[in-house]
Amino acid sequence: MPHNLVKVFTGSSISVLAIMDKLESNSIYPLIKDRSESARLAGFGATSIMQQELYVPKEEEKKTREIIRNLDL
């Protein structure tokens, strides 16, 4: 994973999709990390229950956190 990314949210795939949609409409393009899906594809068991992580470039962190806060999730 690139070093300039910061984790801004961990939650359900539904919440992550809602945040991603709002971020993309603000020209912020996040990276989604799904450890459960990665483990499943590699042949291992799930590591967490349906949790995804959302990462954005460090320079977009402040704007992203404000957008997430305004979504009231």
Secondary structure, DSSP 8 states (H G I E B T S, - for coil): --TTEEEEEEE-HHHHHHHHHHHHHTT---EEE-HHHHHHHHT---SSSS-EEEEEEGGGHHHHHHHHHHHT-
